[in-house]
């Protein structure tokens, strides 16, 4: 197929996206596809419109690539594309909205509050967050990924600093009760048959599984299957599948979860364009299921060709 690959862009995850794109480009080329890579910018729309591509592989992380914007662009161009549609993308990148939807489906989500700080941060906001949610607290931008702008706060002062940091990346800030437990992630592949990938445990050399730990070799380790009891593994897999279906995801998504001592899976977020670098979680989980990276990428573009586009939604 003639595939347009979108990577890079202007989000805070640009460098990771470039690395994901390079890996995907090589994998698709090895399967015989003709790949044209675009570092996404304002000229990309016209290039896609004129390119007579069979489909678009979206390897853009963060805003624009992961929030439904690029998906909507592909819908307008009537170009099939990989991954989730407009609705699922928009819901999943907005952690407050996805939390509300997941709660309605009966999925365990840590208690949270969201605040709009575009007019400034109220002096009493940190105290109100601590009073309402307790400590420790996770403070992060509502609409970012890769733990960009994230703080784990153990005091009111750290909450205040965390709100300031998160506000640099998004005027909407999410504060969420910290859940202690084993950090796992569960990939879901649907091309089109739905397959829940093995539960992967994340062990970070840093105190927090942050941007540095994710994308620096040796700073984190992936353990498959996760070292949790089988009932907890089953519960995490079931929660991931329900989250995927509830948010109307397609193609692929990665569900990040904390499993507490009681075995309860607490869903933290759903990533609709998971990293595809050599250090990323989703490809490792797929490999553990017997799906090599080139096959994974090939499956995604072949599934994209089945997508009905130009009908106003793509979700």
C-alpha positions as CSV (number, residue, x, y, z in Angstrom):
1,X,0.0,0.0,0.0
2,X,0.9,3.6,-0.4
3,X,1.1,4.8,3.2
4,X,1.4,8.4,4.6
5,X,3.1,8.4,7.9
6,X,2.5,11.3,10.2
7,X,5.1,12.0,12.9
8,X,6.8,14.8,14.8
9,X,4.4,17.8,15.0
10,X,4.6,20.5,17.6
11,X,3.5,18.9,20.8
12,X,5.6,18.4,23.9
13,X,6.0,14.7,22.7
14,X,7.6,15.7,19.4
15,X,10.9,13.8,19.9
16,X,9.2,10.6,21.0
17,X,6.8,10.9,18.0
18,X,9.8,11.2,15.6
19,X,11.3,8.0,17.1
20,X,8.0,6.2,16.9
21,X,7.7,7.3,13.3
22,X,11.1,6.1,12.3
23,X,10.5,2.6,13.8
24,X,7.1,2.4,12.1
25,X,8.5,3.6,8.7
26,X,11.2,0.9,8.8
27,X,8.7,-1.8,9.8
28,X,6.2,-1.0,7.1
29,X,8.9,-0.7,4.4
30,X,10.1,-4.2,5.4
31,X,6.6,-5.5,4.7
32,X,6.6,-4.0,1.2
33,X,4.6,-0.9,1.8
34,X,5.6,2.4,0.1
35,X,5.9,4.9,2.9
36,X,6.1,8.7,2.7
37,X,6.8,10.3,6.1
38,X,5.6,13.7,7.0
39,X,6.8,15.9,9.9
40,X,3.3,17.2,10.6
41,X,2.8,20.9,10.0
42,X,0.3,23.3,8.3
43,X,1.4,22.0,4.9
44,X,0.5,18.4,5.6
45,X,-3.2,18.7,4.7
46,X,-2.5,19.8,1.1
47,X,0.2,17.1,0.7
48,X,-2.2,14.4,1.9
49,X,-4.9,15.7,-0.4
50,X,-2.6,15.5,-3.4
51,X,-0.8,12.3,-2.6
52,X,-3.3,9.6,-3.5
53,X,-2.5,7.6,-0.4
54,X,-4.2,4.3,0.5
55,X,-4.1,5.1,4.2
56,X,-2.5,7.2,6.9
57,X,-0.5,5.8,9.8
58,X,-0.8,8.2,12.7
59,X,2.3,8.2,14.9
60,X,1.7,11.7,16.4
61,X,1.6,11.7,20.2
62,X,-0.1,14.3,22.4
63,X,-2.4,17.2,21.2
64,X,-3.3,17.4,17.5
65,X,-2.2,13.8,16.8
66,X,-4.0,12.1,19.7
67,X,-7.0,14.4,20.4
68,X,-9.2,13.8,17.3
69,X,-7.8,16.8,15.3
70,X,-5.7,14.8,12.8
71,X,-8.4,12.1,12.8
72,X,-10.9,14.7,11.7
73,X,-8.5,15.9,9.0
74,X,-8.3,12.4,7.6
75,X,-12.1,12.2,7.7
76,X,-12.4,15.4,5.7
77,X,-9.9,14.0,3.2
78,X,-11.7,10.6,3.2
79,X,-8.4,8.9,3.9
80,X,-8.4,5.7,6.0
81,X,-6.2,6.0,9.1
82,X,-4.9,3.9,11.9
83,X,-6.1,3.8,15.4
84,X,-9.0,5.4,17.2
85,X,-11.6,7.7,15.6
86,X,-12.5,11.3,16.4
87,X,-14.7,10.6,19.3
88,X,-12.5,8.1,21.1
89,X,-9.4,10.2,20.5
90,X,-11.0,13.4,21.9
91,X,-12.4,11.5,25.0
92,X,-9.2,9.7,25.9
93,X,-6.9,12.6,25.8
94,X,-9.2,14.5,28.1
95,X,-8.6,12.6,31.3
96,X,-11.4,14.3,33.2
97,X,-14.0,13.5,30.5
98,X,-12.8,9.9,30.1
99,X,-12.8,9.5,33.8
100,X,-16.5,10.5,33.9
101,X,-17.4,8.0,31.1
102,X,-15.4,5.2,32.7
103,X,-17.0,5.7,36.1
104,X,-20.4,5.4,34.5
105,X,-19.4,2.0,33.1
106,X,-18.5,0.9,36.6
107,X,-14.7,1.0,36.1
108,X,-12.6,2.0,39.2
109,X,-11.1,5.4,38.7
110,X,-9.1,7.2,41.5
111,X,-11.1,10.2,43.0
112,X,-10.3,13.4,41.1
113,X,-11.0,17.1,40.6
114,X,-10.4,19.2,37.6
115,X,-9.9,23.0,37.7
116,X,-9.7,25.6,35.0
117,X,-6.7,27.9,35.8
118,X,-6.7,30.1,32.6
119,X,-7.8,33.1,34.8
120,X,-5.1,32.3,37.3
121,X,-4.7,29.9,40.2
122,X,-6.9,30.7,43.3
123,X,-4.8,31.0,46.4
124,X,-6.9,28.5,48.3
125,X,-7.0,25.9,45.5
126,X,-4.1,23.7,46.9
127,X,-5.8,23.6,50.3
128,X,-9.2,22.7,48.8
129,X,-7.6,19.9,46.7
130,X,-5.9,18.4,49.8
131,X,-9.1,18.7,51.8
132,X,-11.2,17.1,49.1
133,X,-8.8,14.4,47.9
134,X,-6.2,13.9,50.7
135,X,-2.5,13.3,50.2
136,X,-0.5,12.2,48.3
137,X,-2.0,13.7,45.1
138,X,-1.2,13.3,41.5
139,X,-1.4,16.7,39.7
140,X,-1.1,16.8,35.9
141,X,-2.4,18.6,32.8
142,X,-5.8,17.3,31.8
143,X,-4.8,16.9,28.1
144,X,-1.2,15.8,27.8
145,X,0.6,12.4,27.7
146,X,3.9,10.8,28.6
147,X,3.6,12.2,32.2
148,X,4.5,15.7,30.9
149,X,3.9,18.2,33.6
150,X,3.1,15.6,36.2
151,X,3.8,15.9,40.0
152,X,3.2,13.5,42.8
153,X,2.6,15.8,45.7
154,X,3.0,14.8,49.4
155,X,2.3,18.3,50.9
156,X,0.1,21.3,50.2
157,X,3.1,23.2,49.0
158,X,4.0,20.5,46.5
159,X,0.3,20.5,45.3
160,X,0.7,24.3,44.7
161,X,3.9,23.7,42.7
162,X,2.3,20.9,40.8
163,X,-0.7,23.1,39.8
164,X,1.7,25.7,38.5
165,X,3.7,23.2,36.5
166,X,0.7,21.5,35.0
167,X,-0.8,24.9,34.1
168,X,2.2,25.5,31.9
169,X,1.0,22.7,29.6
170,X,-2.8,23.1,29.8
171,X,-5.1,25.6,31.4
172,X,-7.2,22.7,32.7
173,X,-5.5,20.9,35.6
174,X,-6.4,17.5,37.0
175,X,-5.7,16.5,40.6
176,X,-6.2,12.8,41.5
177,X,-5.9,10.7,44.6
178,X,-2.7,8.7,44.5
179,X,-3.2,4.9,44.5
180,X,-0.5,2.7,45.8
181,X,0.2,-0.6,44.1
182,X,1.7,-2.3,41.1
183,X,1.9,-0.1,38.0
184,X,0.8,-2.1,34.9
185,X,-0.3,-1.4,31.4
186,X,-2.6,-3.5,29.2
187,X,-2.6,-3.1,25.5
188,X,-5.7,-3.8,23.4
189,X,-5.4,-4.6,19.7
190,X,-8.5,-4.7,17.5
191,X,-7.7,-5.2,13.9
192,X,-10.6,-6.0,13.8
193,X,-10.9,-8.9,16.2
194,X,-10.3,-7.6,19.8
195,X,-7.3,-9.1,21.5
196,X,-6.2,-8.1,25.0
197,X,-2.4,-8.3,25.2
198,X,-0.5,-9.7,28.2
199,X,-0.4,-7.5,31.3
200,X,2.9,-5.7,31.5
201,X,4.4,-4.5,34.8
202,X,6.5,-1.3,34.8
203,X,9.5,-1.0,37.0
204,X,11.2,2.4,37.0
205,X,14.7,3.3,38.2
206,X,13.3,6.8,38.8
207,X,11.0,7.5,41.8
208,X,8.3,8.2,39.2
209,X,7.8,6.5,35.8
210,X,8.3,9.8,34.2
211,X,9.3,11.0,30.7
212,X,13.0,10.3,31.4
213,X,12.3,6.8,32.7
214,X,10.1,6.0,29.7
215,X,12.5,7.1,27.0
216,X,16.0,6.5,28.4
217,X,17.5,3.1,27.9
218,X,18.0,1.3,31.2
219,X,15.8,3.7,33.3
220,X,12.8,1.3,33.2
221,X,12.1,-2.4,32.9
222,X,9.1,-4.2,31.4
223,X,8.0,-7.5,33.1
224,X,5.6,-9.8,31.2
225,X,3.5,-11.1,32.7
226,X,3.1,-8.7,35.5
227,X,4.0,-10.1,39.0
228,X,0.5,-9.9,40.3
229,X,-1.9,-12.8,41.2
230,X,-3.8,-14.4,38.3
231,X,-7.1,-13.0,39.5
232,X,-5.7,-9.5,39.5
233,X,-4.3,-10.1,36.0
234,X,-7.7,-11.2,34.8
235,X,-9.3,-8.2,36.5
236,X,-6.8,-5.8,34.9
237,X,-7.4,-7.3,31.5
238,X,-11.2,-7.1,31.9
239,X,-11.0,-3.5,33.0
240,X,-8.8,-2.7,30.0
241,X,-11.2,-4.3,27.6
242,X,-14.2,-2.6,29.1
243,X,-12.4,0.8,29.0
244,X,-11.5,0.2,25.3
245,X,-15.1,-0.7,24.4
246,X,-16.7,2.0,26.5
247,X,-14.6,4.8,25.0
248,X,-15.2,3.4,21.5
249,X,-11.6,2.8,20.8
250,X,-10.5,1.1,17.5
251,X,-7.3,-0.4,16.2
252,X,-5.2,-0.1,19.3
253,X,-5.0,1.5,22.7
254,X,-3.0,1.1,25.9
255,X,-4.7,1.3,29.2
256,X,-2.6,2.3,32.2
257,X,-3.6,0.8,35.5
258,X,-2.6,0.6,39.2
259,X,-3.4,-2.7,40.9
260,X,-3.8,-2.2,44.6
261,X,-3.1,-4.7,47.4
262,X,-6.7,-6.0,47.2
263,X,-6.3,-6.7,43.5
264,X,-8.5,-3.9,42.3
265,X,-7.4,-2.4,38.9
266,X,-7.6,1.4,39.0
267,X,-7.7,2.8,35.5
268,X,-5.5,5.9,35.2
269,X,-5.8,6.7,31.5
270,X,-6.2,5.3,28.0
271,X,-3.6,6.1,25.4
272,X,-4.9,6.0,21.8
273,X,-1.6,6.5,20.0
274,X,0.8,4.5,22.3
275,X,4.5,4.9,21.8
276,X,6.1,2.8,19.1
277,X,9.7,3.4,19.9
278,X,12.3,0.6,20.7
279,X,11.6,1.3,24.4
280,X,7.8,1.5,24.3
281,X,5.3,-0.6,26.1
282,X,2.8,-1.6,23.5
283,X,5.2,-3.2,21.1
284,X,6.7,-5.3,24.0
285,X,3.3,-6.5,25.0
286,X,2.4,-7.4,21.4
287,X,5.7,-9.3,21.0
288,X,4.8,-11.3,24.2
289,X,1.6,-12.2,22.4
290,X,3.6,-13.5,19.4
291,X,3.1,-10.4,17.3
292,X,6.4,-9.0,16.0
293,X,6.7,-5.2,15.4
294,X,6.5,-5.4,11.6
295,X,3.4,-7.6,11.8
296,X,1.8,-5.2,14.3
297,X,2.3,-2.2,12.0
298,X,1.1,-4.2,9.0
299,X,-2.0,-5.3,10.8
300,X,-2.8,-1.6,11.7
301,X,-2.6,-0.3,8.2
302,X,-4.6,-3.2,6.8
303,X,-7.2,-2.6,9.4
304,X,-7.2,1.1,8.5
305,X,-8.2,0.2,5.0
306,X,-11.5,-1.3,6.4
307,X,-12.4,2.0,8.0
308,X,-15.4,3.9,6.6
309,X,-14.3,7.6,6.5
310,X,-15.9,10.8,5.4
311,X,-19.1,10.0,7.2
312,X,-18.8,12.5,10.0
313,X,-17.4,10.9,13.1
314,X,-14.9,8.1,12.6
315,X,-15.7,6.7,16.1
